[in-house]
């Protein structure tokens, strides 16, 4: 346990320069974009050149870039992401309102992807080169090739419009109705997770097949241990390293894919917030959403690193 804490602290220390680099990248991209914060703030009001100059001076937009970056980081450390040019409300308030829904969608999709990939991958490995394996491989190949937005449109057409099993869009808070929440989140979560599940299924199958061919598995089964015990207790544990690596990378896809999926299903999450901000020329909101999403991706990958250590003690020993 001490080794795990030491490694975790080391990973957290590495996050500081990483996050500063991400903040710098976003800061530079937004500062060199064509969107002028002063013009965005006065959009539709026909401001005078004097008003634009006063706004830029008041908000430090005329300061040198290093000074503006330092002020930007200082504001972020105090929880200040700026003010929306459209609503005149703090960006942090809009982000904290939209973030819970995006987290619900992302982790619900992540859970669906993990369950489907484990069931499909292990089943395909156990029935290697037989009918179940062939069917699962064809389905997973189809899922890898199918974009999430295309699956979303198909689900809306057939499961929502034709059959009426689910609503075509909208969101119901779980505090109001758990059943309603599940109905509104099922199709978005499936559309978001199926491409990831398809890719992970192939990786889980390959990893489990490699483990099943090792001598310790044949020895354990030959000594009388039931195959399901060997697979569940040893094979799956050792085979999870590669799938966990890919899962950590695919979390970025889930967070990014939520932008499109939320727009298709009219979900008031981070994705819809950013799309609306881009359409309305609201740079502070775009900046806040991008930074929050990037920070979430970094934190999730830290969690994946910890899972590596819990799943495989050999990695723990190698990094101490």
Protein Blocks (a to p, Z undefined) as FASTA:
>chain_A
ZZmmmmmmmmmmmmmmmmmmmmmmmmmmmmmmmbdfklmmmgoklpafklmmmmmmmnop
mpcfklmmmmmmmmmmnopabjafklopafklmmmmmmmmmmmmmmmmmmmmmmmmmmmm
mmmmmmgoilklmmmmmmmmmmmmpcfklmmmmmmmmmmmmnomacfbdcddfklomklm
mmmmmmmmmmmmmmmmmmmmmmmmmmmmmmmmpmklmmmmmnopafklmmmmmmmmmmmm
mmmmmmmmmmmmmmmmmmmmmmmnopabfklmmmmmmmnopaklmmmmmmmmmmmmmmmm
mmmmmmmmmmmmmlmmmmZZ
